[in-house]
Amino acid sequence: MDKKEQQSIDFLRSIYQDKPLNLGFSGGKDSVVILDLAERAGIVYDAIYANTTVDPPGTINFIKKNYPQVQIMHPKKSFFKLIEHFKV
């Protein structure tokens, strides 16, 4: 294992405290790496994708297909509905 990978795994283990760590997950390469490191660290975590409603098409399907352990949170109103609501 690469030294930096081991340092990252050791770090995750050092901050873990008997309750799940919340990991923000966007579906991008950085999120995929941190999820992999958390799994290899053997810690308990909650991976969460916050749907902004303006992310690239296919993001949610990609996450559902490849990372079913990620919880997808959907807003009550889309980004554009919020803009309309708060227009001055």
Secondary structure as UniProt FT lines:
FT   HELIX           3..15
FT   STRAND          21..24
FT   HELIX           29..41
FT   STRAND          45..50
FT   TURN            57..58
FT   HELIX           59..66
FT   TURN            68..69
FT   STRAND          71..73
FT   HELIX           79..86
//
